Structures are given as structure tokens and as C-alpha cells.
Amino acid sequence: TRELLLFTIKSKKNKKHLITSLVPTQLKRLLAQKDGISWLKMFDLIWVGGASITHETTAKCIGEKIKLAPCYGSTETAAMVTSLKPKEFLMGYENVGEILPDTNIRINKKGLIEIKSARIGIELIESSNTKNFKNKNGWWETSDLGEITQLNKSQYLKFVGRIDNAFNSGGEIVFPDIIKSRLNDFIKKENIPIINFEISQVANILWENRIEIIIEFKQETNTKNIKNALNLLENFSKNWPKHEKPTKWVIQKEKENLNK
């Protein structure tokens, strides 16, 4: 953080304003250091997205008068579709901001956020086949629950949570079903004596959430084969994206003993 602060001080000499964007994991790391806080206070605008900001982080940033601009968006929307003004954040607004002019947002009967915008992308299915995220009326249904409130004659969005089993980890979304499918294929391919496994979401101060994978071996599996299997799994997962990489492989019997 010291090097970052000194570099930015040097860079700011010919600039009137500084703007940056962060995910909450980066923000927490910076807030833990005195130089990190000084660096954050240099900016006129800091967009924060990818995950929700905790009440503790919010309180600290307001106390330090750090000009955050929480926003909401996704890969499918080509960046943010809402953004809170820094002055509104410092006033204590608890939402992800005003709906941007090129976007329409509504909440459907299931409580899900739906978005209509010219910049919603398309999905590449296989080879050159594509599919529109939008329906025939131009709306895309997200997996996020939300609420819209009217403030100062403008519409603001509040993110409530996800409807599926996906969750945030370090500003990225973890999809347990994708990991499960990937792991199932590997277990079958390598003929690993695992009869069942569970992807467990574990709270983490810095990342918000991490994952552990709890595995159940066939009853007759000996210690040597278990050790070989764990080595195979470790090697297989070492190149996974950081937010998907398990922090621990837990053998089912160990978990049962811990719960006793």
C-alpha cells in the first residue's frame, strides 16, 4: 500500500480528478492499512461492484469520508446499470444506486431483477452458435432478487440476494453446479473411489465466502488410495480460478467427528 500511495501521489500532479473501481475484497485489504486508507481518500469516485459491501466496511468508509459509488451490473450487461453517487453514499443511502439513463429495470413477480438495455450481450453456446440473453420483448431476467425505491424523483435499485445457489467470492460469482459437473467428470475419468461429495460455502472475512469440498470415499478405500486420490484432486484444482479453488478437501468421516 505504501508503494501504491507514493506512485499515485506522483501520478496525480497533472490531474484534477482520480477515479478507480474495486471489488469489496480489494477494498477490505486497503482499509486494513493506514496507507491504503490514505490512498482511497485521494479519489473523487470509487466504483465498487461484484459483491455487496458489509455494514462494517460501509461504516468505516463513511467515517473516513471515502467517496465510494456502489453499483450493480454484470458481464451480460457490459458493466454497470446502476450507480450510487459518492455524496449519496456518504449520506447513508443503502442501495446500489440510480438506474442509468440507457437502462430500464423492473422487478418481476418472482422478485427477480429484469433489465432492458441495448448493451445486453449474447451467449456463445458452442462453436459459432449464439443465443440472446434477452427475451422477445428485450428483457433479460437475472438470478438476483431486488427492490426498486423512489428517491428524489429518481428510481434506485437495492440488491437483496440471489435466487439460485450461486454466491460471491472475492467479487466473482461461484456457481456450485458448474464445479460439481467438472468434478464429477474428473472422478469418473480417473476412476477415483468417491461415492459422494458436497460443495460447502464457508464464510470468510476477506473474500466474503470461500468453498470447501466434503468428500465421501467408498467404505473399503484404504489410506494409501485416499492419499493418492487427494493428490489427484489437488493437482486437478490447482489451476482453477481463485474464487472457485477449494480452501480445503474434507473427508466425510472427519466432518462427522468435528460435529460431535
Salt bridges, closest charged atoms under 4 A:
ASP35 OD1 - ARG2 NH1 3.35
ASP44 OD2 - HIS17 ND1 3.21
GLU64 OE1 - LYS41 NZ 3.28
GLU98 OE1 - LYS85 NZ 2.87
ASP102 OD2 - ARG119 NE 2.68
GLU114 OE1 - ARG106 NE 2.71
GLU141 OE1 - LYS110 NZ 3.21
ASP144 OD1 - ARG162 NH1 3.19
ASP164 OD2 - ARG162 NH2 2.80
GLU244 OE1 - ARG182 NH2 2.80
